[in-house]
Amino acid sequence: MANRILIVDDAAFMRMMIRDILTKNGYEVVGEANDGAQAIEKYKELRPDLVTMDITMPEMDGIQALKEIKKIDPNAKVIMCSAMGQQAMVIDAIQAGAKDFIVKPFQADRVIEAIKKTMG
């Protein structure tokens, strides 16, 4: 069964890039969200197998959204997406329960490697 993935990023072109990498590799993108609050709603509604979560977003950032999703589902699998130079935030995210992180600009092989590792 294809893993069902929710993509969260405030930049539409970034969501499109991840969607493209995932679908080419046989994953099913079940939804997209453009901020943390929307990510939480979509998670409740769709119950994806995995979430790719941008760290820096307006309204509610990825770390806050990650913490809320972990409250809903302690077993949630979330991979953070960060820009270069966000090491401190990445550490916060890992401590909050993120499974892995990928750095922008996305490299397809790194994205797939992170997903495979996270899905076990």
VMD Tcl script that draws the C-alpha trace (Angstrom):
set ca {
  {0.00 0.00 0.00}
  {1.31 3.45 -0.89}
  {2.19 5.60 2.08}
  {-0.22 8.54 2.45}
  {1.53 11.85 2.92}
  {0.43 15.34 3.97}
  {2.62 18.20 2.69}
  {2.81 21.39 4.76}
  {4.56 24.48 3.41}
  {3.50 28.10 2.99}
  {5.14 28.26 -0.45}
  {3.03 26.63 -3.15}
  {6.05 25.93 -5.37}
  {7.76 24.08 -2.50}
  {4.67 21.93 -2.02}
  {4.66 21.27 -5.76}
  {8.34 20.24 -5.68}
  {7.79 17.79 -2.82}
  {4.57 16.48 -4.37}
  {6.45 15.84 -7.60}
  {9.28 13.94 -5.85}
  {6.80 11.87 -3.81}
  {4.43 10.92 -6.62}
  {7.34 9.96 -8.92}
  {8.48 7.57 -6.19}
  {5.10 5.93 -5.69}
  {3.85 7.81 -2.63}
  {0.33 9.16 -2.38}
  {-0.08 12.82 -1.45}
  {-3.42 12.96 0.37}
  {-3.41 16.65 1.23}
  {-1.58 19.94 1.44}
  {-1.64 22.73 4.01}
  {-0.08 26.17 3.89}
  {0.27 26.90 7.61}
  {0.50 25.14 10.95}
  {-3.13 25.60 11.95}
  {-4.33 24.16 8.65}
  {-1.82 21.31 9.04}
  {-3.44 20.29 12.34}
  {-6.95 20.33 10.83}
  {-5.81 18.30 7.82}
  {-4.02 15.82 10.07}
  {-7.20 15.21 12.07}
  {-9.24 14.85 8.90}
  {-6.87 12.75 6.76}
  {-4.77 10.80 9.30}
  {-1.80 10.54 6.93}
  {1.03 8.04 7.44}
  {3.58 10.84 7.26}
  {3.77 14.64 7.27}
  {6.43 16.84 5.66}
  {6.36 20.04 7.73}
  {7.98 23.34 6.86}
  {9.53 24.98 9.94}
  {8.97 28.67 9.16}
  {5.39 29.58 8.29}
  {3.06 32.49 9.11}
  {0.25 32.13 11.68}
  {1.65 29.02 13.35}
  {5.12 27.66 12.68}
  {6.00 24.04 12.02}
  {7.32 23.35 15.51}
  {4.08 24.48 17.18}
  {2.08 22.46 14.65}
  {4.30 19.42 15.26}
  {3.65 19.65 19.03}
  {-0.12 19.88 18.47}
  {-0.11 16.94 16.05}
  {1.88 14.89 18.57}
  {-0.84 15.63 21.16}
  {-3.48 14.28 18.76}
  {-1.37 11.28 17.76}
  {1.79 10.50 19.76}
  {2.86 8.12 16.98}
  {2.63 10.75 14.24}
  {5.55 10.61 11.81}
  {6.70 14.09 10.89}
  {9.71 15.14 8.83}
  {10.69 18.80 9.12}
  {11.73 20.89 6.13}
  {14.15 23.68 6.89}
  {16.14 26.30 5.08}
  {19.90 26.47 5.56}
  {20.98 27.95 8.88}
  {18.00 26.83 10.94}
  {19.94 24.31 13.03}
  {18.58 25.58 16.36}
  {15.00 25.20 15.14}
  {15.76 21.75 13.74}
  {17.04 20.69 17.18}
  {13.84 22.04 18.78}
  {11.80 20.09 16.24}
  {13.66 16.82 16.88}
  {13.17 17.31 20.63}
  {9.46 17.92 19.99}
  {9.23 14.58 18.19}
  {10.15 15.12 14.54}
  {11.63 11.97 13.02}
  {14.01 13.60 10.56}
  {14.59 16.78 8.61}
  {15.32 17.70 5.03}
  {16.99 20.90 3.93}
  {15.86 23.17 1.12}
  {16.50 23.21 -1.77}
  {15.15 19.66 -1.81}
  {17.20 16.85 -3.27}
  {14.95 14.02 -4.35}
  {17.19 11.23 -3.07}
  {17.49 12.87 0.36}
  {13.71 13.33 0.60}
  {13.06 9.69 -0.28}
  {15.81 8.47 2.06}
  {14.27 10.43 4.97}
  {10.81 9.03 4.22}
  {12.01 5.44 3.93}
  {13.96 5.77 7.18}
  {10.99 7.32 8.99}
  {8.48 4.78 7.71}
  {10.84 1.98 8.77}
}
mol new
graphics top color blue
foreach p $ca { graphics top sphere $p radius 0.5 }
foreach p [lrange $ca 0 end-1] q [lrange $ca 1 end] { graphics top cylinder $p $q radius 0.2 }
display resetview
